[in-house]
Amino acid sequence: MPDGPQGPGWREVLAIGVALVAVVFALELASAVLPPVHDAFVNFPTTIVILVAGTVGVLALATLRRPR
């Protein structure tokens, strides 16, 4: 076992994944229930954009983070 703090582990990865999926589901549910939200995103690949943006954001944060 290495001494000292470790980098992000499975907990962090799962938490980020759950958060991104929750955002996508919430937006999809809102677009199914609220007509203005549906009209705003009817021709827009919302799920793909949120997942890609979230992934890029997480990778950018991990890259820019100072080493421990």
Secondary structure as GFF3:
##gff-version 3
##sequence-region A 1 68
A	DSSP	alpha_helix	10	33	.	.	.	ID=ss1
A	DSSP	alpha_helix	35	41	.	.	.	ID=ss2
A	DSSP	alpha_helix	46	64	.	.	.	ID=ss3
###
